[in-house]
Amino acid sequence: MKKLLAILLLSVTLFGANLDWSSDYEQALVDAKKENKLIYVFITSDNCKWCKKFANTTLQDETIKKRLYSEFITINMSRDQHTIPKIFETAPVPRHYFTDAQGNILYSSLGHRGVACFDAFMDNAQDKLKVSK
């Protein structure tokens, strides 16, 4: 019952962020190509307090929500519930990956981050894409 409640709370928190969260990475690659966006992959586990803290703080910031919605395809995968592509490490969590539409990892980070730091991560991913072109 506790596990079900934790899953429900994390899902409500993430979907409450008004972002189009998915757990289908292959579809995200298709969408990223179609929409000309990068992909943000948020890897969690069901009982991770830092994942929940990140979801309840940084991902609730209006600036972060707007930027993620407009500039990225967003993916949330729990290592306890989803089959995560092998290119991503799954421990420890939370893990953050930014990939291009071809699946190349542009930038990654580990742990809970505040708004300013996470905003800089998004900049870093976009800067890395510009350099790689």
Contact map, one row per residue, 1 for C-alpha under 8 A:
1111100000000000000000000000000000000000000000000000000000000000000000000000000000000000000000000000000000000000000000000000000000000
1111110000000000000000000000000000000000000000000000000000000000000000000000000000000000000000000000000000000000000000000000000000000
1111111000000000000000000000000000000000000001100000000000000000000000000000000000000000000000000000000000000000000000000000000000000
1111111100000000000000000000000000000000000000000000000000000000000000000000000000000000000000000000000000000000000000000000000000000
1111111110000000000000000000000000000000000000000000000000000000000000000000000000000000000000000000000000000000000000000000000000000
0111111111000000000000000000000000000000000001100000000000000000000000000000000000000000000000000000000000000000000000000000000000000
0011111111100000000000000000000000000000000001000000000000000000000000000000000000000000000000000000000000000000000000000000000000000
0001111111110000000000000000000000000000000000000000000000000000000000000000000000000000000000000000000000000000000000000000000000000
0000111111111000000000000000000000000000000000000000000000000000000000000000000000000000000000000000000000000000000000000000000000000
0000011111111100000000000000000000000000000001000001001000000000000000000000000000000000000000000000000000000000000000000000000000000
0000001111111110000000000000000000000000000000000000000000000000000000000000000000000000000000000000000000000000000000000000000000000
0000000111111111000000000000000000000000000000000000000000000000000000000000000000000000000000000000000000000000000000000000000000000
0000000011111111100000000000000000000000000000000000001100000000000000000000000000000000000000000000000000000000000000000000000000000
0000000001111111111010000000000000000000000000000000001000100000000000000000000000000000000000000000000000000000000000000000000000000
0000000000111111111110000000000000000000000000000000000000000000000000000000000000000000000000000000000000000000000000000000000000000
0000000000011111111000000000000000000000000000000000000000000000000000000000000000000000000000000000000000000000000000000000000000000
0000000000001111111000000000000000000000000000000000000000110000100000000000000000000000000000000000000000000000000000000000000000000
0000000000000111111100000000000000000000000000000000000000000000100000000000000000000000000000000000000000000000000000000000000000000
0000000000000111111110000000000000000000000000000000000000000000100110000100000000000000000000000000000000000000000000000000000000000
0000000000000010011111000000000000000000000000000000000000000000000010001100000000000000000000000000000000000000000000000000000000000
0000000000000110001111100000000000000000000000000000000000000000000000000111000000000000000000000000000000000000000000000000000000000
0000000000000000000111111001000000000000000000000000000000000000000000000111100000000000000000000000000000000000000000000000000000000
0000000000000000000011111000000000000000000000000000000000000000000000000011100001000000000000000000000000000000000000000000000000000
0000000000000000000001111111000000000000000000000000000000000000000000000010000000000000000000000000000000000000000000000000000000000
0000000000000000000001111111100000000000000000000000000000000000000000000010000000001000000000000000000000000000000000000000000000000
0000000000000000000000011111110000000000000000000000000000000000000000000000000000000000000000000000000000000000000000000000000000000
0000000000000000000000011111111000000000000000000000000000000000000000000000000000000000000000000000000000000000000000000000000000000
0000000000000000000001011111111100000010000000000000000000000000000000001110000000000000000000000000000000000000000000000000000000000
0000000000000000000000001111111110000010000000000000000000000000000000000000000000000000000000000000111000000000000000000000000000000
0000000000000000000000000111111111000000000000000000000000000000000000000000000000000000000000000000100000000000000000000000000000000
0000000000000000000000000011111111100000000000000000000000000000000000001000000000000000000000000000000000000000000000000000000000000
0000000000000000000000000001111111111110000000000000000000000000000000011000000000000000000000000001100000000000000000000000000000000
0000000000000000000000000000111111111000000000000000000000000000000000000000000000000000000000000000110000000000000000000000000000000
0000000000000000000000000000011111110000000000000000000000000000000000000000000000000000000000000000000000000000000000000000000000000
0000000000000000000000000000001111111000000000000000000000000000000000000000000000000000000000000000000000000000000000000000000000000
0000000000000000000000000000000111111100000000000000000000000000000000000000000000000000000000000000100000000000000000000000000000000
0000000000000000000000000000000110111110000000000000000000000000000000111000000000000000000000000001100000000000000000000000000000000
0000000000000000000000000000000100011111000000000000000000000000000000111000000000000000000000000111100000000000000000000000010000000
0000000000000000000000000001100100001111100000000000000000000000000000011110000000000000000000001111100000000000000000000000000000000
0000000000000000000000000000000000000111110000000000000000000000000100011110000000000000000000011110000000000000000000000000000000000
0000000000000000000000000000000000000011111000000000000000000000000000000111100000000000000000111110000000000000000000000000000000000
0000000000000000000000000000000000000001111100000000000000000000000000000111100000000000000001111000000000000000000000000000000000000
0000000000000000000000000000000000000000111110000000000000000000000000000001111000000000010011110000000000000000000000000000000000000
0000000000000000000000000000000000000000011111010010000000000000000000000001111000000000010011100000000000000000000000000000000000000
0000000000000000000000000000000000000000001111110010000000000000000000000000011100000000000011000000000000000000000000000000000000000
0010011001000000000000000000000000000000000111110000000000000000000000000000011100000000000000000000000000000000000000000000000000000
0010010000000000000000000000000000000000000011111000000000000000000000000000000000000000000000000000000000000000000000000000000000000
0000000000000000000000000000000000000000000111111111000000000000000000000000000000000000000011000000000000000000000000000000000000000
0000000000000000000000000000000000000000000000111111100000000000000000000000000000000000000000000000000000000000000000000000000000000
0000000000000000000000000000000000000000000000011111110000000000000000000000000000000000000011000000000000000011000000000000000000000
0000000000000000000000000000000000000000000110011111111000000000000000000000000000000000000011000000000000000011000000000000000000000
0000000001000000000000000000000000000000000000011111111100000000000000000000000000000000000000000000000000000000000000000000000000000
0000000000000000000000000000000000000000000000001111111110000000000000000000000000000000000000000000000000000001000000000000000000000
0000000000000000000000000000000000000000000000000111111111100000000000000000000000000000000000000000000000000001110000000000000000000
0000000001001100000000000000000000000000000000000011111111110000000000000000000000000000000000000000000000000000000000000000000000000
0000000000001000000000000000000000000000000000000001111111110000000000000000000000000000000000000000000000000000000000000000000000000
0000000000000000000000000000000000000000000000000000111111111000000000000000000000000000000000000000000000000000010000000000000000000
0000000000000000000000000000000000000000000000000000011111111001000000000000000000000000000000000000000000000000111001000000000000000
0000000000000100100000000000000000000000000000000000011111111001100000000000000000000000000000000000000000000000000000000000000000000
0000000000000000100000000000000000000000000000000000001111111101100000000000000000000000000000000000000000000000000000000000000000000
0000000000000000000000000000000000000000000000000000000011111111100000000000000000000000000000000000000000000000001000000000000000000
0000000000000000000000000000000000000000000000000000000000011111110000000000000000000000000000000000000000000000000000000000000000000
0000000000000000000000000000000000000000000000000000000000001111111000000000000000000000000000000000000000000000000000000000000000000
0000000000000000000000000000000000000000000000000000000001111111111100000000000000000000000000000000000000000000001000100000000000000
0000000000000000111000000000000000000000000000000000000000111111111110000000000000000000000000000000000000000000000000000000000000000
0000000000000000000000000000000000000000000000000000000000000111111111000000000000000000000000000000000000000000000000000000000000000
0000000000000000000000000000000000000000000000000000000000000011111111110000000000000000000000000000000000000000000000000000000000000
0000000000000000001000000000000000000001000000000000000000000001111111111100000000000000000000000000000000000000000000000000000000000
0000000000000000001100000000000000000000000000000000000000000000111111111100000000000000000000000000000000000000000000000000000000000
0000000000000000000000000000000000000000000000000000000000000000011111110000000000000000000000000000000000000000000000000000000000000
0000000000000000000000000000000000001100000000000000000000000000001111111000000000000000000000000000000000000000000000000000000000000
0000000000000000000000000000000100001111000000000000000000000000001111111100000000000000000000000000000000000000000000000000000000000
0000000000000000000100000001001100001111000000000000000000000000000110111110000000000000000000000000000000000000000000000000000000000
0000000000000000001111000001000000000011110000000000000000000000000110011111000000000000000000000000000000000000000000000000000000000
0000000000000000000011111001000000000011110000000000000000000000000000001111100000000000000000000000000000000000000000000000000000000
0000000000000000000011100000000000000000111100000000000000000000000000000111110000000000000000000000000000000000000000000000000000000
0000000000000000000001100000000000000000111100000000000000000000000000000011111011010000000000000000000000000000000000000000000000000
0000000000000000000000000000000000000000001111000000000000000000000000000001111111000000000000000000000000000000000000000000000000000
0000000000000000000000000000000000000000001111000000000000000000000000000000111111110000010000000000000000000000000000000000000000000
0000000000000000000000000000000000000000000011000000000000000000000000000000011111000000000000000000000000000000000000000000000000000
0000000000000000000000000000000000000000000000000000000000000000000000000000111111100000000000000000000000000000000000000000000000000
0000000000000000000000100000000000000000000000000000000000000000000000000000111111110000000000000000000000000000000000000000000000000
0000000000000000000000000000000000000000000000000000000000000000000000000000001011111000000000000000000000000000000000000000000000000
0000000000000000000000000000000000000000000000000000000000000000000000000000101001111101010000000000000000000000000000000000000000000
0000000000000000000000001000000000000000000000000000000000000000000000000000000000111111000000000000000000000000000000000000000000000
0000000000000000000000000000000000000000000000000000000000000000000000000000000000011111100000000000000000000000000000000000000000000
0000000000000000000000000000000000000000000000000000000000000000000000000000000000001111100000000000000000000000000000000000000000000
0000000000000000000000000000000000000000000000000000000000000000000000000000000000011111110000001000000000000000000000000000000000000
0000000000000000000000000000000000000000000000000000000000000000000000000000000000000111111000100000000000000000000000000000000000000
0000000000000000000000000000000000000000001100000000000000000000000000000000001000010001111110100000000000000000000000000000000000000
0000000000000000000000000000000000000000000000000000000000000000000000000000000000000000111111100000000000000000000000000000000000000
0000000000000000000000000000000000000000000000000000000000000000000000000000000000000000011111100000000000000100000000000000000000000
0000000000000000000000000000000000000000001110010110000000000000000000000000000000000000011111100000000000000110000000000000000000000
0000000000000000000000000000000000000000011110010110000000000000000000000000000000000000001111110000000000000111000000000000000000000
0000000000000000000000000000000000000000111100000000000000000000000000000000000000000000111111111000000000011110000000000000000000000
0000000000000000000000000000000000000001111000000000000000000000000000000000000000000000000001111100000000011110000000000000000000000
0000000000000000000000000000000000000011110000000000000000000000000000000000000000000001000000111110000011111000000000000000000000000
0000000000000000000000000000000000000111100000000000000000000000000000000000000000000000000000011111000011110000000000000100100000000
0000000000000000000000000000000000000111100000000000000000000000000000000000000000000000000000001111111111100000000000000000100000000
0000000000000000000000000000000100001110000000000000000000000000000000000000000000000000000000000111111111000000000000000000000010000
0000000000000000000000000000110110011110000000000000000000000000000000000000000000000000000000000011111100000000000000000000000000000
0000000000000000000000000000100010000000000000000000000000000000000000000000000000000000000000000011111100000000000000000000000000000
0000000000000000000000000000100000000000000000000000000000000000000000000000000000000000000000000011111110000000000000000000000000000
0000000000000000000000000000000000000000000000000000000000000000000000000000000000000000000000000011111111000000000000000000000000000
0000000000000000000000000000000000000000000000000000000000000000000000000000000000000000000000001111001111110000000000000000000000000
0000000000000000000000000000000000000000000000000000000000000000000000000000000000000000000000001111000111110000000000000000100110000
0000000000000000000000000000000000000000000000000000000000000000000000000000000000000000000000001110000011111000000000001001100100000
0000000000000000000000000000000000000000000000000000000000000000000000000000000000000000000000111100000011111100000000000000000000000
0000000000000000000000000000000000000000000000000000000000000000000000000000000000000000000000111000000000111110000000000000000000000
0000000000000000000000000000000000000000000000000000000000000000000000000000000000000000000111110000000000011111000000000000000000000
0000000000000000000000000000000000000000000000000110000000000000000000000000000000000000000011110000000000001111100000000000000000000
0000000000000000000000000000000000000000000000000110110000000000000000000000000000000000000001000000000000000111110000000000000000000
0000000000000000000000000000000000000000000000000000010001000000000000000000000000000000000000000000000000000011111011000000000000000
0000000000000000000000000000000000000000000000000000010011000000000000000000000000000000000000000000000000000001111111000000000000000
0000000000000000000000000000000000000000000000000000000001001001000000000000000000000000000000000000000000000000111111100000000000000
0000000000000000000000000000000000000000000000000000000000000000000000000000000000000000000000000000000000000000011111110000000000000
0000000000000000000000000000000000000000000000000000000000000000000000000000000000000000000000000000000000000000111111111000000000000
0000000000000000000000000000000000000000000000000000000001000000000000000000000000000000000000000000000000000000111111111100000000000
0000000000000000000000000000000000000000000000000000000000000001000000000000000000000000000000000000000000000000001111111110000000000
0000000000000000000000000000000000000000000000000000000000000000000000000000000000000000000000000000000000000000000111111111000000000
0000000000000000000000000000000000000000000000000000000000000000000000000000000000000000000000000000000000100000000011111111100000000
0000000000000000000000000000000000000000000000000000000000000000000000000000000000000000000000000100000000000000000001111111110000000
0000000000000000000000000000000000000000000000000000000000000000000000000000000000000000000000000000000000000000000000111111111000000
0000000000000000000000000000000000000000000000000000000000000000000000000000000000000000000000000000000000100000000000011111111100000
0000000000000000000000000000000000000000000000000000000000000000000000000000000000000000000000000110000001100000000000001111111110000
0000000000000000000000000000000000000100000000000000000000000000000000000000000000000000000000000000000000000000000000000111111111000
0000000000000000000000000000000000000000000000000000000000000000000000000000000000000000000000000000000000000000000000000011111111100
0000000000000000000000000000000000000000000000000000000000000000000000000000000000000000000000000000000001100000000000000001111111110
0000000000000000000000000000000000000000000000000000000000000000000000000000000000000000000000000001000001000000000000000000111111111
0000000000000000000000000000000000000000000000000000000000000000000000000000000000000000000000000000000000000000000000000000011111111
0000000000000000000000000000000000000000000000000000000000000000000000000000000000000000000000000000000000000000000000000000001111111
0000000000000000000000000000000000000000000000000000000000000000000000000000000000000000000000000000000000000000000000000000000111111
0000000000000000000000000000000000000000000000000000000000000000000000000000000000000000000000000000000000000000000000000000000011111
